[in-house]
Amino acid sequence: MKHFRLACAWLSLAAAVGCGGTVKVESGSAGSGSRVDGGSGNVPPISASVGGSGNAGNLGNAQGSATGAIGSVGSAGDPGVGAPSVGGSAAVGGSVGIGVGGESGAGGEPGVACEVDLVVHPVGQPFVCACNTCWCEPDGTIASGDNGCKVCVYLGEIHAPSETFADRDGCNQCECSSTGKVNCTEKACECQPEKQWFRRYVSHSATGCELVDFECPTNTSYFNDGCGCGCEEALDCPQWIDCEPGNPACATMMKRCPYSPGAF
């Protein structure tokens, strides 16, 4: 019996359990870590302490501890595409400040490329455009060379001087001038705000337009016609922007044309 107890006295902590010792395991608190762009990630670690004493000999107390692991960093959230909004209303006898629309968020780096005639062009890379040589500027606009033949860009398409095409309002006609400016007829059209994707109305009445006070977002301008007033984007903006994965022009074009919806 003495020999048995003496042998147990030199056993390891694991063996001490078999000789009458005890082992205590406690669950530690979960480590936590912040995710990037919202959300929280956590990894459930275990903080454990082990201690025990043998009945035979002088076994020292063994204690160990494990600290909780820090939660892994979550992946960045997908960029959202913000829809423009119009809020507020005018009160009779005073003016109301209103924010009109907003820039859409889009993934990727702005100023990488632009798209015209359904073709993506890297910034600064020349390409043939009607009677001239054009290139994409970092802000998404199309510039052309000084060879005496200035082209026009309208609704995402390039037009040569003297070329005519339909106005985006659906009832007027436009022409590309020799200076590269788009000139359109100005006859009164039927009021169809729901079809004017390139505009954001703040008021649909002359009285409301006199009372309301608002500021147009970047890359849009003020308009006021017989149908109301508000903000509209540039004439060169296309009705749709190609934002299929891998298109480097998406971010630039969405910033340039905040009211044109992205097509995915």
Order of alpha helices (4+ residues) and beta strands (2+ residues): alpha-alpha-beta-beta-beta-beta-beta-beta-beta-beta-beta-beta-beta-beta-beta-beta-alpha-beta-beta-beta-beta-alpha-beta
